[in-house]
Protein backbone atom coordinates (compact mmCIF):
# COMPACT_ATOMS: atom_id res chain seq x y z
CA UNK A 1 0.00 0.00 0.00
CA UNK A 2 2.86 2.39 0.88
CA UNK A 3 4.57 1.64 -2.44
CA UNK A 4 1.33 2.33 -4.31
CA UNK A 5 0.82 5.67 -2.48
CA UNK A 6 4.41 6.70 -3.18
CA UNK A 7 4.05 5.95 -6.89
CA UNK A 8 0.76 7.86 -6.98
CA UNK A 9 2.27 10.91 -5.29
CA UNK A 10 5.27 10.85 -7.64
CA UNK A 11 2.93 10.75 -10.60
CA UNK A 12 1.09 13.81 -9.30
CA UNK A 13 4.40 15.65 -8.92
CA UNK A 14 5.42 15.07 -12.55
CA UNK A 15 4.18 17.74 -14.99
CA UNK A 16 1.99 16.51 -17.83
CA UNK A 17 3.76 16.61 -21.20
CA UNK A 18 1.91 18.97 -23.54
CA UNK A 19 2.67 18.42 -27.20
CA UNK A 20 2.83 21.75 -29.04
CA UNK A 21 1.33 21.30 -32.48
CA UNK A 22 0.27 23.68 -35.20
CA UNK A 23 -2.13 23.87 -38.12
CA UNK A 24 -0.83 23.16 -41.62
CA UNK A 25 -3.39 25.27 -43.45
CA UNK A 26 -1.75 25.67 -46.84
CA UNK A 27 0.53 23.97 -49.37
CA UNK A 28 4.02 23.64 -47.82
CA UNK A 29 2.74 24.41 -44.33
CA UNK A 30 2.79 27.35 -41.89
CA UNK A 31 6.12 28.66 -43.19
CA UNK A 32 5.29 27.93 -46.85
CA UNK A 33 8.61 26.12 -47.25
CA UNK A 34 7.86 22.52 -46.26
CA UNK A 35 9.09 22.93 -42.68
CA UNK A 36 7.32 22.58 -39.35
CA UNK A 37 8.22 23.94 -35.92
CA UNK A 38 6.74 20.88 -34.19
CA UNK A 39 9.16 19.07 -31.89
CA UNK A 40 9.04 15.94 -29.80
CA UNK A 41 7.00 13.90 -32.26
CA UNK A 42 7.79 10.19 -32.36
CA UNK A 43 10.68 9.74 -34.78
CA UNK A 44 12.14 6.49 -33.41
CA UNK A 45 10.19 3.63 -34.99
CA UNK A 46 12.55 0.85 -33.92
CA UNK A 47 9.92 -0.58 -31.57
CA UNK A 48 7.31 -0.66 -34.31
CA UNK A 49 5.64 1.36 -37.02
CA UNK A 50 3.64 4.43 -36.02
CA UNK A 51 -0.02 3.82 -35.23
CA UNK A 52 -2.45 4.35 -38.09
CA UNK A 53 -5.40 6.38 -36.81
CA UNK A 54 -7.60 6.26 -39.89
CA UNK A 55 -7.74 5.73 -43.62
CA UNK A 56 -10.06 7.06 -46.33
CA UNK A 57 -10.72 7.11 -50.06
CA UNK A 58 -10.26 10.56 -51.57
CA UNK A 59 -10.31 10.08 -55.35
CA UNK A 60 -7.44 10.20 -57.83
CA UNK A 61 -4.92 13.02 -57.80
CA UNK A 62 -1.89 14.63 -56.17
CA UNK A 63 -3.59 17.13 -53.86
CA UNK A 64 -1.99 17.21 -50.39
CA UNK A 65 -3.80 17.87 -47.11
CA UNK A 66 -4.44 21.23 -45.49
CA UNK A 67 -5.20 20.98 -41.77
CA UNK A 68 -6.87 23.77 -39.80
CA UNK A 69 -9.09 24.04 -36.72
CA UNK A 70 -9.50 20.31 -36.30
CA UNK A 71 -10.31 19.60 -39.94
CA UNK A 72 -8.30 18.06 -42.78
CA UNK A 73 -9.06 19.12 -46.36
CA UNK A 74 -7.95 17.61 -49.66
CA UNK A 75 -9.13 16.97 -53.23
CA UNK A 76 -9.56 14.07 -55.65
CA UNK A 77 -11.31 13.07 -58.85
CA UNK A 78 -14.09 10.54 -58.57
CA UNK A 79 -13.16 7.77 -61.01
CA UNK A 80 -15.72 7.31 -63.77
CA UNK A 81 -17.80 10.31 -62.73
CA UNK A 82 -15.80 13.10 -64.42
CA UNK A 83 -16.10 15.07 -61.19
CA UNK A 84 -13.63 16.58 -58.74
CA UNK A 85 -14.40 16.56 -55.02
CA UNK A 86 -13.18 18.75 -52.17
CA UNK A 87 -13.22 16.73 -48.92
CA UNK A 88 -13.40 17.86 -45.31
CA UNK A 89 -12.54 15.27 -42.64
CA UNK A 90 -12.35 15.34 -38.86
CA UNK A 91 -8.58 15.67 -38.53
CA UNK A 92 -8.21 13.07 -35.76
CA UNK A 93 -11.11 10.69 -36.37
CA UNK A 94 -11.16 10.67 -40.16
CA UNK A 95 -14.92 11.12 -40.29
CA UNK A 96 -16.05 12.75 -43.53
CA UNK A 97 -17.75 16.03 -42.57
CA UNK A 98 -18.67 17.27 -46.04
CA UNK A 99 -17.81 16.87 -49.72
CA UNK A 100 -18.23 19.41 -52.50
CA UNK A 101 -18.27 18.01 -56.05
CA UNK A 102 -18.29 19.69 -59.45
CA UNK A 103 -17.89 18.45 -63.06
CA UNK A 104 -14.22 18.10 -64.06
CA UNK A 105 -12.35 15.69 -66.32
CA UNK A 106 -9.87 13.19 -64.88
CA UNK A 107 -7.34 13.95 -67.68
CA UNK A 108 -4.87 11.07 -67.10
CA UNK A 109 -1.92 12.15 -69.26
CA UNK A 110 0.92 9.61 -68.70
CA UNK A 111 -0.26 9.22 -65.08
CA UNK A 112 -3.49 8.65 -63.13
CA UNK A 113 -4.85 12.22 -63.47
CA UNK A 114 -6.95 14.20 -61.02
CA UNK A 115 -6.37 17.52 -59.22
CA UNK A 116 -2.83 18.58 -58.34
CA UNK A 117 -3.40 21.72 -56.26
CA UNK A 118 -3.88 21.63 -52.47
CA UNK A 119 -6.72 23.43 -50.64
CA UNK A 120 -5.81 26.56 -48.69
CA UNK A 121 -7.68 27.44 -45.48
CA UNK A 122 -7.91 31.08 -44.43
CA UNK A 123 -10.29 32.86 -42.05
CA UNK A 124 -12.90 30.11 -42.11
CA UNK A 125 -12.86 29.62 -45.87
CA UNK A 126 -11.27 27.05 -48.19
CA UNK A 127 -9.79 27.99 -51.58
CA UNK A 128 -9.17 25.44 -54.33
CA UNK A 129 -8.12 25.25 -57.99
CA UNK A 130 -8.74 22.45 -60.48
CA UNK A 131 -6.60 21.30 -63.42
CA UNK A 132 -9.08 23.06 -65.72
CA UNK A 133 -9.16 26.38 -63.89
CA UNK A 134 -12.19 25.94 -61.60
CA UNK A 135 -11.51 28.29 -58.68
CA UNK A 136 -13.68 27.92 -55.58
CA UNK A 137 -14.08 29.68 -52.26
CA UNK A 138 -16.00 27.45 -49.82
CA UNK A 139 -17.11 27.80 -46.23
CA UNK A 140 -14.78 25.61 -44.16
CA UNK A 141 -17.59 24.68 -41.78
CA UNK A 142 -20.18 23.56 -44.31
CA UNK A 143 -18.61 23.38 -47.79
CA UNK A 144 -21.12 25.97 -49.05
CA UNK A 145 -19.91 27.90 -52.11
CA UNK A 146 -19.04 31.54 -51.34
CA UNK A 147 -17.85 32.30 -54.88
CA UNK A 148 -16.61 30.42 -57.91
CA UNK A 149 -15.25 31.13 -61.37
CA UNK A 150 -13.34 29.35 -64.13
CA UNK A 151 -10.19 31.39 -64.67
CA UNK A 152 -9.16 29.39 -67.75
CA UNK A 153 -12.40 30.27 -69.52
CA UNK A 154 -12.67 33.82 -68.16
CA UNK A 155 -9.22 34.83 -69.42
CA UNK A 156 -9.14 32.47 -72.43
CA UNK A 157 -5.92 30.95 -71.08
CA UNK A 158 -3.76 28.46 -72.90
CA UNK A 159 -3.75 25.38 -70.66
CA UNK A 160 -0.43 23.78 -69.66
CA UNK A 161 0.14 20.18 -70.77
CA UNK A 162 -0.76 18.74 -67.35
CA UNK A 163 -3.26 21.38 -66.34
CA UNK A 164 -3.03 23.81 -63.44
CA UNK A 165 -1.11 22.41 -60.48
CA UNK A 166 -0.11 25.32 -58.25
CA UNK A 167 -2.09 26.01 -55.10
CA UNK A 168 -3.51 29.41 -54.19
CA UNK A 169 -1.40 31.73 -52.02
CA UNK A 170 -3.19 34.27 -49.84
CA UNK A 171 -1.82 37.55 -48.55
CA UNK A 172 -4.17 39.92 -46.77
CA UNK A 173 -7.21 40.48 -48.96
CA UNK A 174 -5.61 39.06 -52.10
CA UNK A 175 -5.30 35.60 -53.61
CA UNK A 176 -2.46 34.76 -56.01
CA UNK A 177 -2.44 31.96 -58.61
CA UNK A 178 0.28 30.79 -60.98
CA UNK A 179 -1.98 30.69 -64.05
CA UNK A 180 -1.64 32.52 -67.34
CA UNK A 181 1.65 33.91 -68.65
CA UNK A 182 3.13 34.88 -65.29
CA UNK A 183 0.35 34.83 -62.71
CA UNK A 184 -3.05 36.13 -61.65
CA UNK A 185 -4.34 38.05 -58.64
CA UNK A 186 -7.94 37.94 -57.37
CA UNK A 187 -9.84 39.51 -54.49
CA UNK A 188 -9.98 36.91 -51.75
CA UNK A 189 -13.48 37.84 -50.62
CA UNK A 190 -15.19 38.01 -54.01
CA UNK A 191 -12.97 36.35 -56.63
CA UNK A 192 -12.92 39.56 -58.69
CA UNK A 193 -9.86 40.24 -60.82
CA UNK A 194 -7.16 42.54 -59.41
CA UNK A 195 -4.59 41.98 -62.19
CA UNK A 196 -3.59 39.41 -64.80
CA UNK A 197 -0.48 38.90 -66.94
CA UNK A 198 -1.57 37.34 -70.24
CA UNK A 199 -3.06 34.13 -71.57
CA UNK A 200 0.00 31.99 -72.36
CA UNK A 201 0.42 28.60 -70.66
CA UNK A 202 2.26 28.95 -67.37
CA UNK A 203 4.24 26.77 -65.00
CA UNK A 204 3.05 24.32 -62.36
CA UNK A 205 4.42 25.78 -59.12
CA UNK A 206 2.70 27.67 -56.29
CA UNK A 207 3.34 31.43 -55.89
CA UNK A 208 5.97 32.42 -53.34
CA UNK A 209 5.72 35.79 -51.58
CA UNK A 210 8.99 37.67 -51.06
CA UNK A 211 10.60 41.05 -50.54
CA UNK A 212 12.64 41.88 -53.63
CA UNK A 213 14.20 45.10 -54.81
CA UNK A 214 12.53 46.92 -51.94
CA UNK A 215 9.06 45.82 -53.05
CA UNK A 216 6.50 43.26 -52.01
CA UNK A 217 6.81 40.69 -54.78
CA UNK A 218 5.38 37.36 -55.85
CA UNK A 219 7.75 34.79 -57.36
CA UNK A 220 6.28 32.36 -59.89
CA UNK A 221 8.17 29.55 -61.60
CA UNK A 222 6.54 30.01 -65.00
CA UNK A 223 7.01 28.23 -68.31
CA UNK A 224 9.64 30.87 -69.16
CA UNK A 225 11.53 30.71 -65.87
CA UNK A 226 11.70 32.39 -62.46
CA UNK A 227 9.53 35.50 -62.68
CA UNK A 228 9.19 38.25 -60.07
CA UNK A 229 6.05 40.40 -60.13
CA UNK A 230 5.07 43.47 -58.15
CA UNK A 231 2.26 42.34 -55.85
CA UNK A 232 0.51 45.68 -56.19
CA UNK A 233 -0.09 45.63 -59.95
CA UNK A 234 1.44 42.45 -61.40
CA UNK A 235 4.14 44.26 -63.35
CA UNK A 236 7.27 42.21 -63.99
CA UNK A 237 10.25 43.17 -61.84
CA UNK A 238 12.73 40.60 -63.13
CA UNK A 239 12.95 37.23 -64.87
CA UNK A 240 15.56 34.50 -65.01
CA UNK A 241 15.07 32.35 -68.13
CA UNK A 242 14.82 28.63 -67.33
CA UNK A 243 13.95 26.48 -70.30
CA UNK A 244 12.76 22.97 -69.52
CA UNK A 245 11.46 20.26 -71.80
CA UNK A 246 7.64 20.38 -71.92
CA UNK A 247 7.92 23.75 -70.05
CA UNK A 248 7.66 21.66 -66.88
CA UNK A 249 8.80 24.03 -64.13
CA UNK A 250 6.91 22.56 -61.19
CA UNK A 251 8.88 22.87 -57.93
CA UNK A 252 8.30 26.11 -56.02
CA UNK A 253 11.27 28.50 -55.87
CA UNK A 254 12.95 28.19 -52.47
CA UNK A 255 14.02 31.45 -50.81
CA UNK A 256 17.53 31.32 -49.32
CA UNK A 257 18.14 34.72 -47.77
CA UNK A 258 18.43 37.10 -50.73
CA UNK A 259 18.73 34.27 -53.27
CA UNK A 260 16.40 31.74 -54.89
CA UNK A 261 16.97 28.03 -55.43
CA UNK A 262 15.23 26.70 -58.53
CA UNK A 263 15.18 23.17 -59.93
CA UNK A 264 13.48 21.18 -62.69
CA UNK A 265 13.76 17.73 -64.24
CA UNK A 266 14.19 16.76 -67.92
CA UNK A 267 17.89 17.61 -67.84
CA UNK A 268 17.50 21.16 -66.52
CA UNK A 269 19.08 20.58 -63.09
CA UNK A 270 19.22 23.33 -60.48
CA UNK A 271 20.68 26.75 -59.74
CA UNK A 272 21.03 29.39 -57.04
CA UNK A 273 20.23 32.86 -58.39
CA UNK A 274 20.38 36.29 -56.78
CA UNK A 275 18.64 39.53 -57.69
CA UNK A 276 21.19 42.30 -58.29
CA UNK A 277 20.34 45.66 -59.80
CA UNK A 278 17.01 44.53 -61.19
CA UNK A 279 18.41 41.40 -62.85
CA UNK A 280 19.15 37.85 -61.73
CA UNK A 281 22.69 36.54 -61.47
CA UNK A 282 23.50 32.83 -61.28
CA UNK A 283 25.70 32.04 -58.27
CA UNK A 284 26.02 28.41 -59.32
CA UNK A 285 24.30 25.87 -61.56
CA UNK A 286 24.57 22.08 -61.95
CA UNK A 287 22.54 18.91 -62.48
CA UNK A 288 23.07 17.31 -59.07
CA UNK A 289 19.43 17.99 -58.12
CA UNK A 290 16.49 17.78 -60.53
CA UNK A 291 13.15 18.28 -58.76
CA UNK A 292 10.48 16.74 -60.97
CA UNK A 293 7.44 17.93 -58.99
CA UNK A 294 8.06 18.71 -55.33
CA UNK A 295 10.48 21.34 -53.97
CA UNK A 296 13.38 20.60 -51.64
CA UNK A 297 13.50 21.42 -47.94
CA UNK A 298 16.34 23.42 -46.40
CA UNK A 299 18.05 22.76 -43.06
CA UNK A 300 21.25 24.40 -41.79
CA UNK A 301 22.50 25.17 -45.27
CA UNK A 302 21.62 21.77 -46.72
CA UNK A 303 19.00 20.96 -49.36
CA UNK A 304 17.14 17.63 -49.30
CA UNK A 305 14.87 16.47 -52.09
CA UNK A 306 13.85 13.92 -54.67
CA UNK A 307 15.76 14.15 -57.93
CA UNK A 308 15.19 12.83 -61.43
CA UNK A 309 12.61 10.48 -62.84
CA UNK A 310 9.58 10.14 -60.58
CA UNK A 311 9.54 6.33 -60.88
CA UNK A 312 13.28 6.01 -60.24
CA UNK A 313 15.64 8.82 -59.44
CA UNK A 314 17.27 9.45 -56.10
CA UNK A 315 17.08 11.19 -52.75
CA UNK A 316 19.77 13.88 -52.83
CA UNK A 317 21.47 16.16 -50.30
CA UNK A 318 23.21 19.31 -51.59
CA UNK A 319 25.21 22.11 -50.02
CA UNK A 320 22.99 25.12 -50.72
CA UNK A 321 25.80 27.70 -50.82
CA UNK A 322 27.98 25.87 -53.35
CA UNK A 323 25.72 23.30 -54.99
CA UNK A 324 28.15 20.54 -54.03
CA UNK A 325 26.70 17.05 -53.71
CA UNK A 326 26.89 15.77 -50.14
CA UNK A 327 25.26 12.36 -50.66
CA UNK A 328 22.56 10.57 -52.66
CA UNK A 329 20.47 7.44 -52.26
CA UNK A 330 19.59 5.84 -55.60
CA UNK A 331 16.16 4.55 -56.60
CA UNK A 332 14.65 6.52 -53.73
CA UNK A 333 12.83 9.41 -55.35
CA UNK A 334 10.03 10.98 -53.38
CA UNK A 335 9.00 14.07 -51.45
CA UNK A 336 9.50 15.21 -47.90
CA UNK A 337 8.94 17.79 -45.18
CA UNK A 338 11.26 18.96 -42.42
CA UNK A 339 10.49 18.93 -38.69
CA UNK A 340 12.78 19.00 -35.64
CA UNK A 341 15.95 18.43 -37.66
CA UNK A 342 14.53 15.39 -39.42
CA UNK A 343 12.91 14.72 -42.77
CA UNK A 344 9.64 12.80 -43.11
CA UNK A 345 9.88 11.40 -46.62
CA UNK A 346 7.39 9.47 -48.74
CA UNK A 347 8.90 7.65 -51.70
CA UNK A 348 7.13 7.32 -55.03
CA UNK A 349 6.46 3.67 -54.11
CA UNK A 350 4.64 4.46 -50.86
CA UNK A 351 7.48 3.84 -48.38
CA UNK A 352 7.40 6.33 -45.50
CA UNK A 353 10.78 6.97 -43.86
CA UNK A 354 12.21 9.39 -41.33
CA UNK A 355 15.89 10.36 -41.55
CA UNK A 356 18.29 12.84 -39.98
CA UNK A 357 18.70 16.11 -41.89
CA UNK A 358 22.49 15.91 -41.95
CA UNK A 359 25.19 16.13 -44.60
CA UNK A 360 27.53 13.34 -43.52
CA UNK A 361 25.46 10.46 -44.86
CA UNK A 362 21.92 9.15 -45.07
CA UNK A 363 20.91 8.12 -41.54
CA UNK A 364 17.51 6.49 -41.33
CA UNK A 365 15.55 6.41 -38.08
CA UNK A 366 12.54 4.40 -39.18
CA UNK A 367 10.36 3.21 -42.02
CA UNK A 368 6.94 1.81 -42.73
CA UNK A 369 5.05 0.96 -45.90
CA UNK A 370 2.27 3.54 -45.90
CA UNK A 371 0.45 1.93 -48.81
CA UNK A 372 0.97 0.65 -52.34
CA UNK A 373 0.36 2.54 -55.54
CA UNK A 374 2.21 5.61 -56.76
CA UNK A 375 2.97 8.60 -54.53
CA UNK A 376 3.77 12.06 -55.84
CA UNK A 377 2.54 14.05 -52.83
CA UNK A 378 4.50 15.18 -49.76
CA UNK A 379 3.20 14.16 -46.32
CA UNK A 380 1.77 16.74 -43.90
CA UNK A 381 2.52 17.02 -40.16
CA UNK A 382 -0.01 18.83 -37.99
CA UNK A 383 -0.52 18.53 -34.22
CA UNK A 384 1.56 15.34 -34.18
CA UNK A 385 -0.52 13.62 -36.87
CA UNK A 386 0.96 12.74 -40.24
CA UNK A 387 -1.27 12.72 -43.33
CA UNK A 388 -0.23 10.83 -46.47
CA UNK A 389 -1.88 9.96 -49.77
CA UNK A 390 -1.16 8.11 -53.00
CA UNK A 391 -2.28 8.98 -56.50
CA UNK A 392 -4.89 6.24 -56.61
CA UNK A 393 -6.87 7.89 -53.81
CA UNK A 394 -5.79 6.11 -50.62
CA UNK A 395 -5.26 8.41 -47.63
CA UNK A 396 -3.84 7.45 -44.23
CA UNK A 397 -3.27 9.34 -40.98
CA UNK A 398 -0.47 8.21 -38.63
CA UNK A 399 -0.21 9.18 -34.98
CA UNK A 400 3.29 10.49 -34.18
CA UNK A 401 2.41 12.06 -30.85
CA UNK A 402 4.71 10.98 -28.02
C-alpha positions in Angstrom: 0.0 0.0 0.0 2.9 2.4 0.9 4.6 1.6 -2.4 1.3 2.3 -4.3 0.8 5.7 -2.5 4.4 6.7 -3.2 4.0 6.0 -6.9 0.8 7.9 -7.0 2.3 10.9 -5.3 5.3 10.8 -7.6 2.9 10.8 -10.6 1.1 13.8 -9.3 4.4 15.6 -8.9 5.4 15.1 -12.6 4.2 17.7 -15.0 2.0 16.5 -17.8 3.8 16.6 -21.2 1.9 19.0 -23.5 2.7 18.4 -27.2 2.8 21.7 -29.0 1.3 21.3 -32.5 0.3 23.7 -35.2 -2.1 23.9 -38.1 -0.8 23.2 -41.6 -3.4 25.3 -43.5 -1.7 25.7 -46.8 0.5 24.0 -49.4 4.0 23.6 -47.8 2.7 24.4 -44.3 2.8 27.3 -41.9 6.1 28.7 -43.2 5.3 27.9 -46.9 8.6 26.1 -47.3 7.9 22.5 -46.3 9.1 22.9 -42.7 7.3 22.6 -39.4 8.2 23.9 -35.9 6.7 20.9 -34.2 9.2 19.1 -31.9 9.0 15.9 -29.8 7.0 13.9 -32.3 7.8 10.2 -32.4 10.7 9.7 -34.8 12.1 6.5 -33.4 10.2 3.6 -35.0 12.6 0.9 -33.9 9.9 -0.6 -31.6 7.3 -0.7 -34.3 5.6 1.4 -37.0 3.6 4.4 -36.0 0.0 3.8 -35.2 -2.4 4.3 -38.1 -5.4 6.4 -36.8 -7.6 6.3 -39.9 -7.7 5.7 -43.6 -10.1 7.1 -46.3 -10.7 7.1 -50.1 -10.3 10.6 -51.6 -10.3 10.1 -55.3 -7.4 10.2 -57.8 -4.9 13.0 -57.8 -1.9 14.6 -56.2 -3.6 17.1 -53.9 -2.0 17.2 -50.4 -3.8 17.9 -47.1 -4.4 21.2 -45.5 -5.2 21.0 -41.8 -6.9 23.8 -39.8 -9.1 24.0 -36.7 -9.5 20.3 -36.3 -10.3 19.6 -39.9 -8.3 18.1 -42.8 -9.1 19.1 -46.4 -7.9 17.6 -49.7 -9.1 17.0 -53.2 -9.6 14.1 -55.6 -11.3 13.1 -58.9 -14.1 10.5 -58.6 -13.2 7.8 -61.0 -15.7 7.3 -63.8 -17.8 10.3 -62.7 -15.8 13.1 -64.4 -16.1 15.1 -61.2 -13.6 16.6 -58.7 -14.4 16.6 -55.0 -13.2 18.7 -52.2 -13.2 16.7 -48.9 -13.4 17.9 -45.3 -12.5 15.3 -42.6 -12.4 15.3 -38.9 -8.6 15.7 -38.5 -8.2 13.1 -35.8 -11.1 10.7 -36.4 -11.2 10.7 -40.2 -14.9 11.1 -40.3 -16.1 12.7 -43.5 -17.7 16.0 -42.6 -18.7 17.3 -46.0 -17.8 16.9 -49.7 -18.2 19.4 -52.5 -18.3 18.0 -56.0 -18.3 19.7 -59.5 -17.9 18.4 -63.1 -14.2 18.1 -64.1 -12.3 15.7 -66.3 -9.9 13.2 -64.9 -7.3 14.0 -67.7 -4.9 11.1 -67.1 -1.9 12.2 -69.3 0.9 9.6 -68.7 -0.3 9.2 -65.1 -3.5 8.6 -63.1 -4.8 12.2 -63.5 -7.0 14.2 -61.0 -6.4 17.5 -59.2 -2.8 18.6 -58.3 -3.4 21.7 -56.3 -3.9 21.6 -52.5 -6.7 23.4 -50.6 -5.8 26.6 -48.7 -7.7 27.4 -45.5 -7.9 31.1 -44.4 -10.3 32.9 -42.1 -12.9 30.1 -42.1 -12.9 29.6 -45.9 -11.3 27.0 -48.2 -9.8 28.0 -51.6 -9.2 25.4 -54.3 -8.1 25.3 -58.0 -8.7 22.4 -60.5 -6.6 21.3 -63.4 -9.1 23.1 -65.7 -9.2 26.4 -63.9 -12.2 25.9 -61.6 -11.5 28.3 -58.7 -13.7 27.9 -55.6 -14.1 29.7 -52.3 -16.0 27.4 -49.8 -17.1 27.8 -46.2 -14.8 25.6 -44.2 -17.6 24.7 -41.8 -20.2 23.6 -44.3 -18.6 23.4 -47.8 -21.1 26.0 -49.1 -19.9 27.9 -52.1 -19.0 31.5 -51.3 -17.8 32.3 -54.9 -16.6 30.4 -57.9 -15.3 31.1 -61.4 -13.3 29.4 -64.1 -10.2 31.4 -64.7 -9.2 29.4 -67.8 -12.4 30.3 -69.5 -12.7 33.8 -68.2 -9.2 34.8 -69.4 -9.1 32.5 -72.4 -5.9 31.0 -71.1 -3.8 28.5 -72.9 -3.8 25.4 -70.7 -0.4 23.8 -69.7 0.1 20.2 -70.8 -0.8 18.7 -67.4 -3.3 21.4 -66.3 -3.0 23.8 -63.4 -1.1 22.4 -60.5 -0.1 25.3 -58.3 -2.1 26.0 -55.1 -3.5 29.4 -54.2 -1.4 31.7 -52.0 -3.2 34.3 -49.8 -1.8 37.6 -48.6 -4.2 39.9 -46.8 -7.2 40.5 -49.0 -5.6 39.1 -52.1 -5.3 35.6 -53.6 -2.5 34.8 -56.0 -2.4 32.0 -58.6 0.3 30.8 -61.0 -2.0 30.7 -64.0 -1.6 32.5 -67.3 1.6 33.9 -68.6 3.1 34.9 -65.3 0.3 34.8 -62.7 -3.0 36.1 -61.6 -4.3 38.0 -58.6 -7.9 37.9 -57.4 -9.8 39.5 -54.5 -10.0 36.9 -51.7 -13.5 37.8 -50.6 -15.2 38.0 -54.0 -13.0 36.3 -56.6 -12.9 39.6 -58.7 -9.9 40.2 -60.8 -7.2 42.5 -59.4 -4.6 42.0 -62.2 -3.6 39.4 -64.8 -0.5 38.9 -66.9 -1.6 37.3 -70.2 -3.1 34.1 -71.6 0.0 32.0 -72.4 0.4 28.6 -70.7 2.3 29.0 -67.4 4.2 26.8 -65.0 3.1 24.3 -62.4 4.4 25.8 -59.1 2.7 27.7 -56.3 3.3 31.4 -55.9 6.0 32.4 -53.3 5.7 35.8 -51.6 9.0 37.7 -51.1 10.6 41.1 -50.5 12.6 41.9 -53.6 14.2 45.1 -54.8 12.5 46.9 -51.9 9.1 45.8 -53.1 6.5 43.3 -52.0 6.8 40.7 -54.8 5.4 37.4 -55.9 7.7 34.8 -57.4 6.3 32.4 -59.9 8.2 29.6 -61.6 6.5 30.0 -65.0 7.0 28.2 -68.3 9.6 30.9 -69.2 11.5 30.7 -65.9 11.7 32.4 -62.5 9.5 35.5 -62.7 9.2 38.3 -60.1 6.0 40.4 -60.1 5.1 43.5 -58.1 2.3 42.3 -55.9 0.5 45.7 -56.2 -0.1 45.6 -60.0 1.4 42.4 -61.4 4.1 44.3 -63.3 7.3 42.2 -64.0 10.2 43.2 -61.8 12.7 40.6 -63.1 12.9 37.2 -64.9 15.6 34.5 -65.0 15.1 32.3 -68.1 14.8 28.6 -67.3 14.0 26.5 -70.3 12.8 23.0 -69.5 11.5 20.3 -71.8 7.6 20.4 -71.9 7.9 23.7 -70.0 7.7 21.7 -66.9 8.8 24.0 -64.1 6.9 22.6 -61.2 8.9 22.9 -57.9 8.3 26.1 -56.0 11.3 28.5 -55.9 12.9 28.2 -52.5 14.0 31.4 -50.8 17.5 31.3 -49.3 18.1 34.7 -47.8 18.4 37.1 -50.7 18.7 34.3 -53.3 16.4 31.7 -54.9 17.0 28.0 -55.4 15.2 26.7 -58.5 15.2 23.2 -59.9 13.5 21.2 -62.7 13.8 17.7 -64.2 14.2 16.8 -67.9 17.9 17.6 -67.8 17.5 21.2 -66.5 19.1 20.6 -63.1 19.2 23.3 -60.5 20.7 26.7 -59.7 21.0 29.4 -57.0 20.2 32.9 -58.4 20.4 36.3 -56.8 18.6 39.5 -57.7 21.2 42.3 -58.3 20.3 45.7 -59.8 17.0 44.5 -61.2 18.4 41.4 -62.8 19.1 37.8 -61.7 22.7 36.5 -61.5 23.5 32.8 -61.3 25.7 32.0 -58.3 26.0 28.4 -59.3 24.3 25.9 -61.6 24.6 22.1 -61.9 22.5 18.9 -62.5 23.1 17.3 -59.1 19.4 18.0 -58.1 16.5 17.8 -60.5 13.2 18.3 -58.8 10.5 16.7 -61.0 7.4 17.9 -59.0 8.1 18.7 -55.3 10.5 21.3 -54.0 13.4 20.6 -51.6 13.5 21.4 -47.9 16.3 23.4 -46.4 18.1 22.8 -43.1 21.2 24.4 -41.8 22.5 25.2 -45.3 21.6 21.8 -46.7 19.0 21.0 -49.4 17.1 17.6 -49.3 14.9 16.5 -52.1 13.8 13.9 -54.7 15.8 14.2 -57.9 15.2 12.8 -61.4 12.6 10.5 -62.8 9.6 10.1 -60.6 9.5 6.3 -60.9 13.3 6.0 -60.2 15.6 8.8 -59.4 17.3 9.5 -56.1 17.1 11.2 -52.7 19.8 13.9 -52.8 21.5 16.2 -50.3 23.2 19.3 -51.6 25.2 22.1 -50.0 23.0 25.1 -50.7 25.8 27.7 -50.8 28.0 25.9 -53.4 25.7 23.3 -55.0 28.1 20.5 -54.0 26.7 17.1 -53.7 26.9 15.8 -50.1 25.3 12.4 -50.7 22.6 10.6 -52.7 20.5 7.4 -52.3 19.6 5.8 -55.6 16.2 4.6 -56.6 14.7 6.5 -53.7 12.8 9.4 -55.3 10.0 11.0 -53.4 9.0 14.1 -51.5 9.5 15.2 -47.9 8.9 17.8 -45.2 11.3 19.0 -42.4 10.5 18.9 -38.7 12.8 19.0 -35.6 15.9 18.4 -37.7 14.5 15.4 -39.4 12.9 14.7 -42.8 9.6 12.8 -43.1 9.9 11.4 -46.6 7.4 9.5 -48.7 8.9 7.6 -51.7 7.1 7.3 -55.0 6.5 3.7 -54.1 4.6 4.5 -50.9 7.5 3.8 -48.4 7.4 6.3 -45.5 10.8 7.0 -43.9 12.2 9.4 -41.3 15.9 10.4 -41.5 18.3 12.8 -40.0 18.7 16.1 -41.9 22.5 15.9 -41.9 25.2 16.1 -44.6 27.5 13.3 -43.5 25.5 10.5 -44.9 21.9 9.2 -45.1 20.9 8.1 -41.5 17.5 6.5 -41.3 15.6 6.4 -38.1 12.5 4.4 -39.2 10.4 3.2 -42.0 6.9 1.8 -42.7 5.0 1.0 -45.9 2.3 3.5 -45.9 0.4 1.9 -48.8 1.0 0.6 -52.3 0.4 2.5 -55.5 2.2 5.6 -56.8 3.0 8.6 -54.5 3.8 12.1 -55.8 2.5 14.0 -52.8 4.5 15.2 -49.8 3.2 14.2 -46.3 1.8 16.7 -43.9 2.5 17.0 -40.2 0.0 18.8 -38.0 -0.5 18.5 -34.2 1.6 15.3 -34.2 -0.5 13.6 -36.9 1.0 12.7 -40.2 -1.3 12.7 -43.3 -0.2 10.8 -46.5 -1.9 10.0 -49.8 -1.2 8.1 -53.0 -2.3 9.0 -56.5 -4.9 6.2 -56.6 -6.9 7.9 -53.8 -5.8 6.1 -50.6 -5.3 8.4 -47.6 -3.8 7.4 -44.2 -3.3 9.3 -41.0 -0.5 8.2 -38.6 -0.2 9.2 -35.0 3.3 10.5 -34.2 2.4 12.1 -30.9 4.7 11.0 -28.0 
